[in-house]
């Protein structure tokens, strides 16, 4: 019996000893000073709005400096202080086994710069969070003008406009040609969008933020098929918001509709279509000679559909002359003559 109690006592003493050693080790570790501080900033590939000096300033104010006792450094509180910076998306702090303080900062990346109708401006990131301007640098991102509000709490329609800006800006940044060509995007009072290009003095109307892939594909086709041949100053507006066609307005001329599907037809097919249109009795076109839909000049001047009279032509009255009914012949009475 006494052997059993002896074994139990030994296990109890062993447990107490182990616990004492662990506690002592932890206290010894807590008494160690911060050996060094490393700061890593990531998340923004092209722009850096958070600098190491800014992070070190927050750490210093919180007492997290080299040589300070590790137990006195409030890691959670410092993380919250760093994340008050609108450009810091997330901050993580931890000590390694050598008492080196690691600070990992994820910076927000600007996606577009937005100018309000009141004259102020701000950046937005991929989460549509509004970010303040920086005195240190300016990001090269698509610019949007005439945003309807600068209130901290946006209305539902204004929030939708902000999401439209995000969609358009992301599409532009993913295309090197568009990124090099787009100077700014204007927001109209109807909440549609018009692009002001860097090269050329035109407006490119894209309508709403839907079907951007189709709209910008038609714009590129227009560049390749027409603009490269006639120059950048030929048209004053290019409208790609309509499905299946590009609407171009020649500078100083009337509006012209150019079907992008017809734009890739051959010259022979285009001539045939023109001839058919000229011989159509319900449609006339004033032009000197048949031309292809995508020739050197895609504008068909003074082309107006003839007025089509939908009223039915008066039917001619026809008089049917019926032949007079023949009177039945009276049968001659046989006369019997007496001889």
C-alpha positions as CSV (number, residue, x, y, z in Angstrom):
1,X,0.0,0.0,0.0
2,X,2.8,2.4,1.0
3,X,4.5,1.7,-2.4
4,X,1.4,2.9,-4.2
5,X,1.4,6.2,-2.2
6,X,5.0,6.5,-2.9
7,X,4.5,6.3,-6.6
8,X,1.7,8.9,-6.5
9,X,3.8,11.2,-4.5
10,X,6.7,10.9,-6.9
11,X,4.4,11.8,-9.9
12,X,3.0,14.8,-8.0
13,X,6.5,16.1,-7.3
14,X,7.5,15.5,-10.9
15,X,4.5,17.4,-12.2
16,X,5.1,20.3,-9.8
17,X,8.8,20.4,-10.8
18,X,7.9,20.5,-14.5
19,X,5.4,23.3,-14.0
20,X,7.9,25.3,-12.0
21,X,10.5,25.0,-14.8
22,X,8.0,26.0,-17.5
23,X,6.8,29.0,-15.5
24,X,10.4,30.1,-14.9
25,X,11.2,29.7,-18.6
26,X,8.2,31.8,-19.5
27,X,9.1,34.5,-17.0
28,X,12.7,34.5,-18.2
29,X,11.4,34.9,-21.8
30,X,9.1,37.7,-20.8
31,X,12.0,39.5,-19.1
32,X,13.9,39.5,-22.4
33,X,14.1,42.7,-24.3
34,X,13.1,43.3,-27.9
35,X,16.1,42.3,-29.9
36,X,15.1,44.0,-33.2
37,X,12.2,45.2,-35.4
38,X,11.5,44.1,-39.0
39,X,8.8,45.8,-41.1
40,X,7.3,44.3,-44.3
41,X,4.9,46.3,-46.5
42,X,3.1,44.5,-49.3
43,X,-0.2,44.5,-51.2
44,X,0.5,47.5,-53.5
45,X,2.5,46.6,-56.6
46,X,2.9,50.0,-58.2
47,X,2.2,52.5,-55.4
48,X,3.5,52.9,-51.8
49,X,1.4,55.2,-49.7
50,X,2.6,53.6,-46.4
51,X,6.3,54.1,-45.5
52,X,8.4,52.3,-42.8
53,X,8.9,55.7,-41.1
54,X,5.1,56.0,-40.6
55,X,5.0,52.5,-39.0
56,X,8.0,53.1,-36.8
57,X,6.4,56.3,-35.5
58,X,3.3,54.3,-34.4
59,X,5.5,51.7,-32.8
60,X,7.6,54.3,-30.9
61,X,4.4,56.0,-29.6
62,X,3.3,52.6,-28.3
63,X,6.6,51.9,-26.6
64,X,7.6,49.1,-29.1
65,X,11.2,50.0,-29.6
66,X,14.4,48.0,-29.7
67,X,15.5,47.1,-26.1
68,X,12.1,47.4,-24.6
69,X,10.8,44.4,-22.5
70,X,8.7,42.2,-24.7
71,X,6.1,41.8,-22.0
72,X,5.4,45.5,-22.0
73,X,4.6,45.7,-25.7
74,X,0.9,45.5,-26.5
75,X,0.8,43.8,-29.9
76,X,-3.0,43.9,-30.3
77,X,-3.2,47.6,-29.4
78,X,-0.5,48.5,-31.9
79,X,-2.3,46.5,-34.6
80,X,-5.4,48.5,-34.0
81,X,-3.5,51.8,-34.1
82,X,-1.8,50.9,-37.4
83,X,-5.2,50.0,-39.0
84,X,-6.5,53.4,-38.2
85,X,-4.5,54.5,-41.2
86,X,-6.9,54.3,-44.1
87,X,-4.2,53.1,-46.4
88,X,-3.4,50.1,-44.2
89,X,-5.7,47.2,-44.9
90,X,-4.3,44.8,-42.3
91,X,-1.5,44.8,-39.7
92,X,0.0,41.8,-37.9
93,X,2.6,41.8,-35.2
94,X,4.4,38.9,-33.5
95,X,7.7,38.0,-31.7
96,X,9.8,35.1,-32.9
97,X,12.0,32.9,-30.7
98,X,14.8,35.4,-30.9
99,X,12.6,38.2,-29.6
100,X,12.6,39.9,-32.9
101,X,9.4,41.9,-33.5
102,X,7.9,41.3,-37.0
103,X,5.5,43.9,-38.4
104,X,3.5,42.8,-41.5
105,X,1.6,45.5,-43.3
106,X,-0.9,45.0,-46.1
107,X,-1.4,48.2,-48.0
108,X,-4.5,49.2,-50.0
109,X,-3.9,49.6,-53.7
110,X,-5.6,52.5,-55.4
111,X,-7.8,51.6,-58.3
112,X,-9.1,54.9,-59.5
113,X,-9.1,58.6,-58.6
114,X,-12.5,60.2,-58.4
115,X,-13.3,64.0,-58.6
116,X,-16.6,65.2,-57.2
117,X,-18.8,67.9,-58.7
118,X,-17.8,70.0,-55.7
119,X,-14.1,69.9,-56.6
120,X,-12.7,67.4,-54.0
121,X,-11.1,64.1,-55.0
122,X,-10.2,60.8,-53.5
123,X,-9.0,57.3,-54.4
124,X,-10.9,54.0,-54.2
125,X,-9.5,50.5,-53.9
126,X,-10.9,47.2,-55.1
127,X,-13.4,47.1,-52.2
128,X,-14.7,50.6,-53.1
129,X,-13.2,52.1,-49.9
130,X,-12.6,55.8,-50.3
131,X,-8.9,56.7,-49.6
132,X,-7.5,60.2,-49.0
133,X,-4.9,61.8,-51.2
134,X,-1.2,61.7,-50.2
135,X,1.2,64.6,-50.1
136,X,4.1,62.2,-50.9
137,X,3.0,60.8,-54.2
138,X,0.2,60.5,-56.8
139,X,-1.0,57.2,-58.2
140,X,-1.2,56.8,-62.0
141,X,-4.7,55.4,-62.2
142,X,-7.8,56.1,-64.3
143,X,-9.5,59.4,-63.4
144,X,-13.3,59.8,-63.1
145,X,-14.9,63.2,-63.0
146,X,-18.3,64.7,-61.9
147,X,-19.0,62.2,-59.1
148,X,-22.3,63.4,-57.7
149,X,-21.5,63.4,-53.9
150,X,-18.7,63.8,-51.4
151,X,-20.7,62.8,-48.3
152,X,-19.2,60.2,-46.0
153,X,-22.4,58.2,-46.2
154,X,-23.5,57.8,-49.8
155,X,-27.0,57.2,-51.1
156,X,-27.8,54.0,-52.8
157,X,-27.6,55.4,-56.4
158,X,-24.3,57.1,-55.6
159,X,-23.0,53.8,-54.2
160,X,-24.0,52.1,-57.4
161,X,-22.0,54.7,-59.4
162,X,-19.0,53.9,-57.2
163,X,-19.3,50.2,-58.1
164,X,-19.6,51.2,-61.8
165,X,-16.3,53.2,-61.4
166,X,-14.7,50.1,-59.9
167,X,-15.8,47.9,-62.8
168,X,-14.7,50.3,-65.5
169,X,-11.3,51.1,-63.8
170,X,-10.5,47.4,-63.3
171,X,-11.2,46.7,-67.0
172,X,-9.1,49.7,-68.1
173,X,-6.2,48.7,-65.9
174,X,-6.2,45.1,-67.2
175,X,-5.8,46.4,-70.8
176,X,-2.5,48.1,-71.7
177,X,-3.9,49.8,-74.8
178,X,-6.9,51.3,-72.8
179,X,-4.6,52.3,-69.9
180,X,-2.4,54.2,-72.3
181,X,-5.3,55.8,-74.2
182,X,-7.8,56.7,-71.6
183,X,-7.2,60.2,-70.0
184,X,-10.4,60.4,-68.0
185,X,-13.9,59.1,-67.7
186,X,-16.8,61.6,-67.3
187,X,-19.9,60.7,-65.3
188,X,-23.0,62.2,-67.0
189,X,-26.1,63.4,-65.2
190,X,-27.9,60.2,-66.5
191,X,-25.2,58.2,-64.7
192,X,-23.6,57.0,-67.9
193,X,-20.0,57.2,-68.8
194,X,-18.0,59.0,-71.5
195,X,-14.2,58.5,-72.1
196,X,-11.9,61.4,-73.0
197,X,-8.9,59.8,-74.8
198,X,-5.3,60.9,-74.6
199,X,-4.9,60.8,-78.4
200,X,-7.6,62.6,-80.4
201,X,-10.3,65.2,-79.6
202,X,-13.3,62.9,-79.3
203,X,-15.8,61.6,-76.8
204,X,-16.2,57.8,-76.5
205,X,-19.7,57.0,-75.1
206,X,-19.9,53.6,-73.4
207,X,-23.3,54.1,-71.7
208,X,-23.6,52.1,-68.4
209,X,-21.0,49.7,-66.9
210,X,-22.6,46.6,-68.4
211,X,-21.2,44.4,-71.2
212,X,-17.8,46.2,-71.1
213,X,-16.0,43.4,-72.9
214,X,-18.3,43.8,-75.9
215,X,-18.2,47.6,-75.9
216,X,-14.4,47.9,-75.7
217,X,-14.0,45.1,-78.3
218,X,-16.1,47.2,-80.7
219,X,-14.0,50.2,-80.0
220,X,-10.8,48.3,-80.8
221,X,-12.4,47.1,-84.0
222,X,-13.3,50.7,-84.9
223,X,-9.7,51.7,-84.3
224,X,-8.3,49.0,-86.5
225,X,-10.8,49.2,-89.4
226,X,-11.5,52.9,-89.6
227,X,-9.5,55.2,-87.4
228,X,-6.1,53.9,-88.5
229,X,-7.1,54.9,-92.1
230,X,-8.8,58.2,-91.8
231,X,-7.0,59.7,-88.7
232,X,-7.9,60.7,-85.2
233,X,-9.6,64.0,-86.0
234,X,-12.3,62.7,-88.4
235,X,-15.0,62.1,-85.8
236,X,-16.2,64.0,-82.8
237,X,-18.0,61.2,-81.0
238,X,-17.8,57.4,-81.0
239,X,-20.7,55.6,-79.4
240,X,-20.3,51.9,-78.5
241,X,-23.2,51.5,-76.1
242,X,-25.6,50.0,-78.6
243,X,-25.5,46.2,-79.2
244,X,-23.9,45.0,-82.4
245,X,-22.9,48.5,-83.8
246,X,-20.8,51.5,-83.4
247,X,-22.4,54.9,-83.8
248,X,-19.9,57.5,-85.1
249,X,-20.5,61.2,-85.6
250,X,-18.3,62.9,-88.2
251,X,-17.0,66.2,-87.2
252,X,-19.4,68.8,-88.4
253,X,-21.7,66.2,-90.0
254,X,-24.9,64.4,-89.2
255,X,-25.0,61.2,-87.2
256,X,-23.9,58.0,-89.0
257,X,-24.7,54.5,-88.1
258,X,-22.1,51.9,-88.8
259,X,-22.9,48.3,-88.3
260,X,-19.7,46.5,-86.9
261,X,-20.9,43.3,-88.4
262,X,-21.0,44.9,-91.9
263,X,-17.6,46.5,-91.2
264,X,-15.9,43.2,-91.8
265,X,-17.6,42.3,-95.0
266,X,-15.8,42.4,-98.3
267,X,-16.1,45.2,-100.8
268,X,-18.2,43.1,-103.2
269,X,-20.7,42.3,-100.6
270,X,-21.0,45.9,-99.6
271,X,-21.6,47.0,-103.2
272,X,-24.3,44.4,-103.6
273,X,-26.1,45.7,-100.4
274,X,-25.9,49.3,-101.7
275,X,-27.4,48.3,-105.0
276,X,-30.2,46.4,-103.3
277,X,-31.0,49.5,-101.2
278,X,-31.1,51.7,-104.3
279,X,-33.6,49.5,-106.0
280,X,-35.8,49.0,-103.0
281,X,-39.0,51.0,-103.7
282,X,-39.5,51.6,-100.0
283,X,-36.1,53.1,-99.3
284,X,-33.9,55.6,-101.1
285,X,-30.5,56.8,-100.4
286,X,-28.9,60.0,-101.8
287,X,-25.3,59.1,-102.9
288,X,-23.2,59.4,-106.0
289,X,-22.0,55.8,-106.2
290,X,-22.1,52.6,-104.1
291,X,-19.3,52.4,-101.6
292,X,-18.3,49.8,-99.0
293,X,-19.5,50.1,-95.4
294,X,-15.9,50.3,-94.3
295,X,-14.2,52.3,-97.1
296,X,-11.9,55.3,-96.6
297,X,-14.8,57.4,-95.5
298,X,-17.4,55.5,-93.5
299,X,-19.8,58.4,-93.3
300,X,-22.7,58.4,-95.7
301,X,-23.6,62.0,-96.1
302,X,-27.2,63.1,-96.4
303,X,-28.4,59.6,-96.2
304,X,-32.0,59.7,-95.1
305,X,-34.6,57.0,-95.3
306,X,-37.4,57.9,-97.6
307,X,-40.7,58.6,-96.1
308,X,-42.6,55.4,-96.2
309,X,-46.4,55.9,-96.6
310,X,-48.0,53.2,-94.5
311,X,-51.5,54.0,-95.8
312,X,-52.8,51.5,-98.2
313,X,-53.3,52.7,-101.7
314,X,-56.8,53.4,-102.7
315,X,-58.3,50.5,-104.5
316,X,-59.6,51.3,-108.0
317,X,-63.3,50.9,-108.3
318,X,-64.1,48.5,-111.1
319,X,-67.4,48.2,-112.7
320,X,-68.5,44.8,-113.8
321,X,-70.8,44.9,-116.7
322,X,-73.1,41.9,-116.7
323,X,-74.5,40.8,-120.0
324,X,-78.2,41.5,-120.3
325,X,-80.3,38.5,-119.5
326,X,-81.7,37.0,-122.6
327,X,-85.4,36.7,-122.6
328,X,-86.6,33.3,-123.3
329,X,-88.0,32.9,-126.7
330,X,-91.6,32.3,-126.9
331,X,-92.4,29.1,-128.6
332,X,-94.3,29.7,-131.8
333,X,-97.7,28.3,-131.6
334,X,-98.3,25.8,-134.2
335,X,-101.1,27.0,-136.5
336,X,-103.0,24.3,-138.1
337,X,-104.3,25.4,-141.3
338,X,-107.2,23.6,-142.8
339,X,-106.7,22.9,-146.4
